[in-house]
Amino acid sequence: MNRVLFIGTLGLVLAGTPASVSAFCRSTTCVKACEVDPVTTCVIEGEPIAWLGSCLGYTLQRDGLPSISQAELSQATDAAFGAWQKAACPATNKPPSISVGDFFGVAACGRVEYNSRQANANVIVMRESWDKDKTALAITTVTMNNVTGEIYDVDMEINGTQALSVGPPTPNRFDLQSIITHEAGHFLGIAHSNQDGATMFPTYQSGVEDFRTLENDDIAAICTVYPPERNVAACDPTPRRGFSPECGLDPMTGGGCSLASAPERSSPGAMAAFFLGCSVAVRRLGRPRQRAQKLT
């Protein structure tokens, strides 16, 4: 049984640093010592990951933040996922074959977990306290089948101790909707892009809302992972093993893909960077001799 964890690494990408022009990257099942394309910087080992169904649901954790209401979080999240699912795919001008929505109401559980034998929820939680990397704006954790690449569960954490804003751009604050739009790309199986200006490009500037909308590179990514002509079953957004707003009794927990902010000493327009690194936590279930190959 493998739990795949995307863990943020430290560093800064300075404004004005030239970037290679290259295509989007897909997240894969390879998470450690992976071969990387020298031009695109995409991981070229492992199976690409994706949700197999035609739809899925996310669930907002009920606690929220004093500074951001549940309604504001809901609006930002709905708009963020809407940007991806409403993209017009090249050639067909049709949307990608995936829809995402808040189908089940709020969750009491704010723990990042996957329950292999119990019901689950793809939780989005605002953290009023933060015990992870202090520069991180958000972390998304993906649980997948490490053989086939099927995504089983995703949880997103947003660092509420950072200076966040909703509505029009605010100087020195990071736009919540932009953060969630980028993290939604990871939620759907898309990795970082080397294409300057793309929503999945690994730098983000405070005081702007650039990541609220997709660029051609992002559209190419979502339409490749979920092409309009993909043959899928009717929509059933129920999480694996069913939906539960409560925490599980025997969960698997871990870290995820993070968005890092610039240090306080940086200028008001300082860049914040998304950094992607990988590690694997292995957990065995069943007989000791059973190979840890699949999540079930």
N, C-alpha and C positions, 0 to 999 in steps of 0.2 A: 504494500500500500504506500504510494508516494503522495506526499503533500507538496505541491510546488509553491514556493514562496518567491515573490519578486521583491527584492530588498534594496532600498535606496543607498547610494554611495555618496561620499562627500566631494565637493568641488564647486567651482563656479564657471559659467560660460560668460565671457565678457561681451558686452554690446559691441557690435561691429566686427566680431570675429567671423571671417569668411567661412561659409559652409559649402560642402560639396553638393552639387545638384544631383539628386538621385531619387529613386522611387521610395514609396512607403515600405515599411517592414511589418511582417506578421509575427506575433508571438508564437513560439513553438514549445514542444515538450522538452527540449534540451535546455537545461538551466545551469550547467556547470561545465567549465572548460569547453565551451562550444566553439565550433569553427565559425568564423565571421567573414562575410564578403568584404574584401578590402576597399571596395568602392562605395557600396551602399551602407556598410557597417551592419547589415542585417545578419542575424544568426541563420545559418544554412544547414544546420543539423536538426534532427527531430521532426516530428509531425506538426504542421500548423494547427493551432487550436481554434475552436469555434463552438458556438452553441448549435446543436443539431436541429432543433425545432424551428418553427416559424415565428414564435413569440416567447417572451419571458417577462417576468415581473421583478420589480425592485420594491423594497419596503423601507420606508423612512422610520428610523428609530424615534420614539415619541418624545424624548427629553429635550433635544434641541439646545439652543443657546439663548441667554437673555437678550443678546443684541440682534439675533436673527430669528424671526418668528417661524413657526411651522409652515405657515402659508407662504412665506418668502422662500423657504427652503424647497417646498413643494413646487412652486412656480419655477425656480431656477433649475431644479432637477428635470422637470417635465420639458422645459425648453432645451436643456442640454441633450437629452436623449432624442428629442424631436429633431434636432439638427442632423443627427446621424440617420434616422429612419426615414426622413423626408428628402434625402439626397436624390437627385436625378441622375441615374446611372448613364454613362456614355452609350451611344448607339441606340438604346431602347428608350431612353428618357423616363424609365420606370424606376420606382424606388427599390432599394434592396429588399431581399426577402426575409426581413426580420422586423418585428415590432416589439417595442418595449413600453411597459406601462406600470403604473401603481395600481395593481389589481386587488390587493389584499388588506389595505389599511395599514395603520402604524404597528410597529413591533415594540414590545417591551424590552426584548433582549438587545443589548448593544455590543455584544461580544462578537469578535471575528471568529467564526467557526464553520466547520462542515460536519454534519452528523451523518455518518455512513449508514446507520441503522435506524435513524429517526427522521422526523420532518425537519425542514430547513426554511431559511429565508435569505434572499439576497439583500442584505441590509446596507443602508446608507446612514451613517451615524456622524453627528457633529460632536466633537470631543471638547468639553469645557476645560479639561485638564489633559496634558499630553506628556507621556513618559517615554516617547520615542525621540528620534532625531529632532532637535529643537528647530532646525531650519526647514523641516518638512511641512508643506502645506496640506498634503493629502497622501494617503496610502491606499492602494487597491490590492486586495488579496484574491488570487484566482486558484480554485481547486479544479483539477482536471484529471482525466484518464491519461496516464503518462504513456500509454501505448497508442491509443487512437487519436488523442488530442481533443476529445469531447469535453467541453466545459461543463462541470457539475454545479458549481457554486461560485459566486463572487460577492465580496463584501468591500465596501468603500468607507474609509475613515477620513474625515476632514478636520484639520487642526484648527479648532476654534480659538486657540490662544494667539493666532496670527491676526494681523489687521485685514479683515475681510470686508467687502462691500457688496450690496445688492442694489439693483436699479442702475442709474447712470454711473459712469466711471468716477471714482473718487481718488484724488491724489494720495499717493503713499499707501494705498490699500489694494489688495488683490481681489479681482472680480470673482465672486463665488460661482457664477454661471460659467465663466471661462474655465475655472478649475474643474468643475464637474464635467464639462464637455470634453476636456482632455482625458480625464479619468474614465469617462464613458467609453472612449476609444479602447482603453485597456480592458474595460468591462466586456467589450465585444470581441476581444482577441487581437487587437491591433497594437503593435509595438511603436517605438519612436521612429520618426522619419528624419532624414537628413535634408529634406526639402525646406529651404528657408521660407517662412511665412505660413507653413502648414500648422494646423491645430495640434498635430502630433509632433511638431518640431520641439526639441528639448530645451527651449528657453521661453521664459514668460516675463512680461514687464508689468510692474504695478501701475495702477492708474489708467489702464486701458481695458478694452473688452474684446480684443482681437480674436480670442479663441472661441467666442460664442458661435461663429459661423465657420463652415468648412471651406477649405481650398480644394483645388482639383486633385491634389495628391491624397487628401483625406477621402474624397469621394471615390477615387480609384481604389483605395484600400477597402472601404466598406462594401463596395460593389464587387470586389474580388472575393472577399470572405463570404458574402451573402448575395450572390448574383440574382437578379430578378427571376431568372428561369430555373432556379434551384427547385428541385422536386421535394417538397416537405409536406408533412401531415398538417391537418387542421390545427389551428391555434389552441394550445393548452399551456398557459403560463405557470401551472402548478410546479413549484420547486421539486427537486428530486426527493423522493420519499414523502412528499406531501408538504403542505405549508404549516409552519408553526411560528407564532409571534414570540414564543418563549425560548429561552436558552435550552440547549440540549443537555442530556445527562452525561454523555460520553463524547464530547466534541474533539475535533482536531483544530488546533489554532496556530496562528503564525503571523508573519509580517507580509509586506506587499510592495508593489511598485509605488514609488513616492515622488512627490513634487517638492523640490527644495526652494526655500526663499533665500534672498540675498541677506548678508549681514547687516546689522543696524547701521554701521558706519557708512554704508553705501549711499549714493546720492538718491534723491526722491524718485528718479526714473531708473533705478538700478534693476538689473535683470535678475529674475529668479529662474532656476534651472530644474528640469526634470532629469533625474539620474536613475538609470536602470541597471541593477546588478542582480545576480541570481544565486540562490542556494537551495538545497533540497533537504527537507526533513522527512525521514523514513519512519513509518509506523506500521507494525505488523499486526494483522488480525488473523485469528484462526490458529492452525497448527504452526509450531515454531519453524518447521521445514518449508512452509509455504512461501513461495517467492513473492516479494513485494513489487508487483507489476501493475496492478490495476486497482482503481477505486470502484467500489460496487455499491 
